[in-house]
């Protein structure tokens, strides 16, 4: 379950949006249903209340961010990978939580600390924090295929929006 995580304070926005099949998440738009690149967005009211970010990989680690502090979560093609079939999961924090999370991540980076992300089915990812996460936007990049990224996104989705 431990995966490679790169937490980035800003992202490139030149990725093409498209429609994603077979996901409990809601596509942001569908300019061309045959598009190779796809975006899926979970809006604030679709994010599970079980989503938390902890200061360590332990299930009882200190919580530094909750689902209430996340504005939206997106799966979209990686703008940093050379392979166009690689997807990232991008988290957008609420304006009110940006400064608090930046400070918490600064302290974790200084201590070479670990940040873990938990969804409704347990831990989704974990990794060391190398730099403070500022600006309210960060990216979970694990060189995911579209299917892997949407599976992880489903763990952040509320049960009301889940498939089945």
N, C-alpha and C positions, 0 to 999 in steps of 0.2 A: 504494500500500500504506500510505502514511502516512495516518493517520486522526486524528480528534479524540479525545483521551483526557482523561478527567477521573479522577484517582486520588483516591479519597475514603477517609478513615480510618474511616468508619462507614457503615452502611446502614440503611434502614428495612426492617422485616421484615413488613410488612402485605400482601405480595403473595400471591396465591392460587396454590397448586400444582396442576399438572395433568399430563397425559401428553403427550409430544412424539413425533410420528411421524418415521420416517426419519432416525434419528441413530445414530451409533455409541455415543453416550453413554447412560447409564442414567437413566431418569426416576426422580425421587425418590419420587413417589407419583402415584396417579391417582384422585382423589376423584370426578371426573366426566370421562369421556372426551370429552365435548363442550365442555369448558371452553375459553374463549378464551385464558386465560392459562396458560402452561406453564412448568414448571421442569425442567431437566435437570442432573444432578450427575455429575461425574467424581470418583470416590473416589481416594484416594491411590494405590492399586495399579493404577488405570486411566490414570494420568497418564504420558505419554511421558517417558522419561529425557532426551529432547532439549530439554525445556522449560527455558529459562534466561531470566533478566532481566539485561540488560547496561547498563552505565553510559552508553553512547552508542548511536547507531544503527548503529555499525560492527559487522560480523560478528565482529571480533576484539576488541571492547570488553570491558572488565573485567566479569566476571560478579559480580553482587551477590546473586543468588538462583537456586537450582536447584530442579528438580522435587522433590527429596527434602525441601525445606523448605516444600512446599505440601501442606496437609491435604486440600483439595478445591477444585474449580472448579465454579461453577454458572452456568447461563444461566437468567435469570428476568426477568419483566417489570420494566421500570424503574419504580422508586417515585418518581422525580423528574420523569419526563416526563409531560406532560399527555395524550399519546396512548398508549392502552393497548396498541398494537401495537408499541411500542418495547421492545427488550430490552437488558439489560446482561450483562456477564460479570463475576462476582464471584469473587475469589480469597481463600481462607482459608489463612493461614499456620499452620505448626506453632507451638506455644507457644515452643519453643526458638529459632525464627528471628525472632520478632516484634521483639525489642529490636535485634538486629543489622540488620534491614532498616529499622527506624525511623531508626537512626543513619545508615545509608548514604543513605537518602532525604532526611534533613535536610541532609547535606552537598551532595547534588545540588540541592536547592531553594536553598540559599544561593549556589550557583555558577550558578544558572539552568541547571542541567544537564538532560540528556536521559536518559530511561529507555526502553529498547526491550525488547519481549517477543518471544521466539523460540520457535517450535514445531518439530515434526518436518520441516516443509516450508520452513523459513526464517523470516524476520521476519513477525510477525503484526501488530504495532502499535508505534508509537513516538511520544513526545511529551515536552514539557517538564514537569519536576516543579516545581510552584508551591509546594507545602507538603509538610512531612514526612508520610510515610505511617505512621501509628501505629495501634496496636490490633490489628494482624494481619489486618485485613480491608480490602480495597480493591476498587474497581469500575472496570472498563474500560467506558466509555460512549461509544459512537460512533454513537448513534441507529440501532442495528441493527434490521432486521426479524428475526423469529424465524429465518428461513432463513439470514440473514447471520450471526447470532450462533451458530447451531449449526455452520455451516461453519467459523467461527473456532475453536469449541470442539473440533471434530474434529482441528484441527491440534495440539491439546494431548493428544489421546487416544493411548494406546499402540497399536501395530500389532495387538496381540492382541485389542483391543476394537473395531478399525475395521471398517467395512462392507466386504464384498467379500473 
